[in-house]
Amino acid sequence: MKTTLDICADVGLQMLAAARPIARQYFRAPLTVERKSDHSPVTVADRTIETAMKAVLSRQLPDHGILGEEHGATALDTRYVWVIDPIDGTKSFISGMPLFGTLIALLDHGQPIMGIMDMPMLGECWIGRKDLGTLLGRERCSTRQTTALKDAILFATSPDQFKGDDADIFDAISRTCVDRRFGGDCYSYGLLASGHVDLIVEADLQPYDFLPLVTIVSEAGGRITDWDGNALSLASDGRVVAAATAQLHAEALDHIAKTRRQNVA
């Protein structure tokens, strides 16, 4: 007999099946790009994909809540809430860069228990389920065993994420690592879960940017929290640290705290 998580995983894959052809239809096609109140870009592709995904969810699991980037929230006080980002990496999407993804999280009483990341132009899909591991396709994922910042490859979507003291903190920690790279949007977290990079430090994210990644990273053996080491939730401040190992994660948090103290002093 299928569990609730099995049923929800099936629905998540149905949502992706509705989303993929829309993303592929609009990718590298002429598009009008609008700017939201925070100056981030949005297109008809973002909105159409989210509408299609919500239609699947409403049909299959009408008693579940949902938070979407483009069309807002419904029934967030229910036990099960879905958090979706139709196109994570819209700037990549409108630039013709295929490193954008569709993100889905399932929360149980506010805690992530499933995360899905689909890369429609690359044909890659990660799914992490609580206590069941993370899969890339049919292959089990495991993070690398890097334990020290000096040996770590660090990723961030953009240096422009970091403002004021956050910029100082990011610069200090990233230059401690063996290498730092920018770009990738959500794809970087898939690379971390699959053992190719070691550390991701970001700021100024929204719940639909990071909640789908929590289970993917943690079920592959990594750690992902806010900059203070707290579990990520709908109320998190958008600062994220994801690491391949608990030891690397702890060193990253210590480095962040040390830089903060120095800035205050």
C-alpha positions as CSV (number, residue, x, y, z in Angstrom):
1,M,0.0,0.0,0.0
2,K,1.3,3.4,-0.9
3,T,2.2,5.8,1.9
4,T,1.2,9.5,1.9
5,L,4.7,10.4,0.8
6,D,4.5,7.9,-2.1
7,I,1.3,9.5,-3.2
8,C,2.7,13.0,-2.9
9,A,5.8,12.0,-4.9
10,D,3.6,10.7,-7.7
11,V,1.7,14.0,-7.7
12,G,4.9,15.9,-7.7
13,L,6.1,14.1,-10.8
14,Q,2.7,14.8,-12.4
15,M,3.3,18.5,-11.7
16,L,6.7,18.3,-13.4
17,A,5.1,16.5,-16.4
18,A,2.8,19.5,-16.8
19,A,5.6,22.0,-16.3
20,R,8.4,20.6,-18.6
21,P,6.7,21.2,-22.0
22,I,5.9,24.7,-21.1
23,A,9.4,25.5,-20.1
24,R,10.8,24.0,-23.3
25,Q,8.2,25.8,-25.4
26,Y,9.3,29.2,-24.1
27,F,13.0,28.7,-23.6
28,R,15.0,30.8,-26.1
29,A,11.8,32.0,-27.6
30,P,10.9,35.8,-27.9
31,L,9.5,36.8,-24.5
32,T,8.3,40.0,-22.8
33,V,10.2,40.3,-19.5
34,E,8.4,42.2,-16.8
35,R,9.9,43.4,-13.5
36,K,8.3,42.7,-10.2
37,S,8.3,45.1,-7.2
38,D,11.7,43.8,-6.1
39,H,13.0,44.3,-9.7
40,S,13.3,40.5,-10.3
41,P,12.2,39.4,-13.7
42,V,9.1,37.4,-14.5
43,T,7.7,36.1,-17.8
44,V,4.6,34.4,-19.1
45,A,6.5,31.1,-18.8
46,D,6.8,31.5,-15.0
47,R,3.1,32.2,-14.6
48,T,1.9,29.6,-17.1
49,I,4.0,26.8,-15.5
50,E,2.8,27.7,-12.0
51,T,-0.8,27.7,-13.1
52,A,-0.4,24.3,-14.7
53,M,1.3,22.9,-11.6
54,K,-1.4,24.2,-9.3
55,A,-4.1,22.7,-11.5
56,V,-2.6,19.3,-11.0
57,L,-2.3,19.7,-7.2
58,S,-5.9,21.1,-6.9
59,R,-7.2,18.1,-8.9
60,Q,-5.2,15.4,-7.0
61,L,-4.8,16.8,-3.5
62,P,-7.4,19.6,-3.1
63,D,-7.1,19.7,0.7
64,H,-3.4,20.6,0.6
65,G,-2.0,24.1,0.9
66,I,0.2,25.8,-1.6
67,L,2.7,28.7,-1.7
68,G,3.8,29.6,-5.2
69,E,6.2,32.4,-6.3
70,E,3.9,33.9,-8.8
71,H,0.4,33.3,-7.6
72,G,0.7,33.5,-3.9
73,A,-0.5,31.3,-1.0
74,T,-3.6,29.2,-0.2
75,A,-4.4,27.3,3.0
76,L,-1.0,27.6,4.6
77,D,-2.6,26.5,7.9
78,T,-3.1,23.0,6.7
79,R,-0.9,20.0,7.7
80,Y,0.5,19.5,4.2
81,V,1.7,22.6,2.3
82,W,3.5,22.6,-1.1
83,V,6.0,25.3,-2.0
84,I,6.7,25.7,-5.7
85,D,9.0,27.8,-7.9
86,P,8.1,27.4,-11.5
87,I,11.4,28.7,-12.8
88,D,14.2,29.0,-10.3
89,G,16.7,31.1,-12.2
90,T,14.5,33.3,-14.4
91,K,17.6,35.4,-15.2
92,S,19.2,32.3,-16.6
93,F,16.0,31.4,-18.5
94,I,15.7,34.7,-20.2
95,S,19.4,34.7,-21.0
96,G,19.2,31.4,-22.8
97,M,21.2,29.6,-20.1
98,P,19.8,26.1,-19.4
99,L,20.7,26.1,-15.7
100,F,17.2,26.9,-14.5
101,G,15.0,24.5,-12.7
102,T,11.5,23.8,-11.4
103,L,11.4,23.4,-7.7
104,I,8.8,21.6,-5.5
105,A,8.8,21.2,-1.7
106,L,6.3,19.3,0.5
107,L,6.0,20.5,4.1
108,D,4.5,18.5,6.9
109,H,3.5,20.8,9.8
110,G,6.0,23.3,8.3
111,Q,8.9,20.9,8.0
112,P,10.2,19.8,4.6
113,I,9.7,16.1,4.0
114,M,10.2,16.0,0.2
115,G,12.0,18.1,-2.3
116,I,12.1,17.9,-6.1
117,M,14.4,19.8,-8.5
118,D,13.8,19.3,-12.2
119,M,16.2,20.7,-14.9
120,P,13.9,20.6,-17.9
121,M,16.6,21.4,-20.5
122,L,19.2,19.0,-19.1
123,G,16.9,16.0,-18.5
124,E,18.0,15.7,-14.9
125,C,15.7,15.4,-11.8
126,W,16.6,15.1,-8.2
127,I,14.1,14.0,-5.6
128,G,14.8,13.7,-1.9
129,R,12.3,12.2,0.6
130,K,12.6,12.2,4.3
131,D,14.4,9.0,5.6
132,L,14.4,7.6,2.0
133,G,17.5,9.3,0.6
134,T,18.0,11.4,-2.5
135,L,17.8,10.1,-6.1
136,L,19.1,11.6,-9.3
137,G,17.0,9.7,-11.8
138,R,17.3,6.2,-10.4
139,E,20.7,6.6,-8.8
140,R,21.2,7.3,-5.1
141,C,23.1,10.5,-4.4
142,S,25.8,11.1,-1.8
143,T,27.7,14.2,-0.9
144,R,31.4,14.4,-0.9
145,Q,33.3,13.9,2.4
146,T,35.1,17.3,2.4
147,T,35.4,18.4,6.0
148,A,37.5,21.7,5.8
149,L,36.9,25.0,4.2
150,K,40.4,25.1,2.8
151,D,39.6,22.0,0.7
152,A,36.1,23.1,-0.3
153,I,34.7,24.2,-3.7
154,L,32.1,26.9,-2.9
155,F,29.2,28.1,-5.0
156,A,26.9,31.1,-4.8
157,T,24.4,32.2,-7.4
158,S,25.7,35.8,-7.5
159,P,27.9,38.1,-5.5
160,D,25.1,40.7,-5.9
161,Q,23.1,38.7,-3.4
162,F,25.2,40.0,-0.5
163,K,24.8,43.5,0.8
164,G,26.6,45.4,3.6
165,D,28.0,43.1,6.3
166,D,26.7,40.0,4.4
167,A,29.1,40.9,1.6
168,D,32.0,41.0,4.0
169,I,31.0,37.7,5.5
170,F,30.7,36.0,2.1
171,D,34.0,37.4,0.9
172,A,35.8,36.2,4.0
173,I,34.4,32.7,3.9
174,S,34.6,32.2,0.1
175,R,38.2,33.3,0.0
176,T,39.1,30.7,2.6
177,C,37.9,27.9,0.2
178,V,40.1,26.4,-2.4
179,D,37.8,27.7,-5.2
180,R,34.6,29.8,-5.5
181,R,32.2,29.8,-8.4
182,F,29.1,31.8,-9.3
183,G,26.0,30.9,-11.2
184,G,24.0,27.7,-11.3
185,D,21.0,28.9,-9.4
186,C,19.3,25.7,-7.9
187,Y,21.6,23.5,-10.0
188,S,24.4,24.1,-7.6
189,Y,22.5,22.2,-4.9
190,G,22.0,19.2,-7.1
191,L,25.8,19.2,-7.7
192,L,26.3,19.3,-4.0
193,A,23.9,16.4,-3.4
194,S,25.7,14.4,-6.1
195,G,29.2,15.0,-4.7
196,H,30.6,17.5,-7.1
197,V,30.8,20.6,-5.0
198,D,31.2,21.1,-1.2
199,L,29.6,24.3,0.0
200,I,26.9,26.8,-1.0
201,V,26.5,30.2,0.8
202,E,23.6,32.4,-0.2
203,A,21.5,35.4,1.0
204,D,18.4,37.2,0.0
205,L,16.5,34.0,-1.0
206,Q,12.8,33.3,-0.6
207,P,11.1,30.2,0.8
208,Y,10.3,28.8,-2.6
209,D,14.1,29.2,-3.5
210,F,15.4,27.1,-0.6
211,L,12.7,24.9,1.0
212,P,12.6,22.5,-2.0
213,L,16.4,22.0,-1.6
214,V,16.4,21.1,2.1
215,T,15.4,17.4,1.7
216,I,17.5,17.0,-1.4
217,V,20.7,18.1,0.4
218,S,20.0,16.5,3.8
219,E,19.0,13.1,2.5
220,A,22.1,13.0,0.4
221,G,24.2,13.3,3.5
222,G,24.7,17.1,3.6
223,R,23.6,19.8,6.0
224,I,21.6,22.9,5.1
225,T,20.4,25.6,7.6
226,D,20.4,29.4,7.9
227,W,23.5,31.3,8.8
228,D,22.9,30.8,12.5
229,G,22.4,27.0,12.2
230,N,18.7,27.1,12.5
231,A,16.4,24.8,10.4
232,L,15.0,26.4,7.3
233,S,11.3,27.2,7.3
234,L,8.8,29.6,5.8
235,A,9.9,32.2,8.3
236,S,13.7,32.0,7.6
237,D,15.5,35.2,6.6
238,G,16.8,33.9,3.3
239,R,20.4,33.4,4.3
240,V,21.4,29.8,3.6
241,V,24.4,27.5,4.2
242,A,24.5,24.1,2.6
243,A,27.5,21.8,3.1
244,A,28.6,18.3,2.1
245,T,29.4,17.2,5.7
246,A,28.4,18.2,9.2
247,Q,32.1,19.1,9.9
248,L,32.3,21.5,7.0
249,H,28.9,23.0,7.8
250,A,30.1,23.6,11.4
251,E,33.3,25.3,10.3
252,A,31.3,27.5,7.9
253,L,29.0,28.6,10.6
254,D,31.9,29.3,12.9
255,H,33.6,31.4,10.2
256,I,30.4,33.4,9.6
257,A,30.0,34.0,13.4
258,K,33.7,35.1,13.7
259,T,33.4,37.6,10.8
260,R,30.2,39.0,12.3
261,R,32.0,39.6,15.6
262,Q,34.9,41.3,13.9
263,N,32.5,43.6,12.0
264,V,30.8,44.5,15.2
265,A,34.1,45.2,17.0
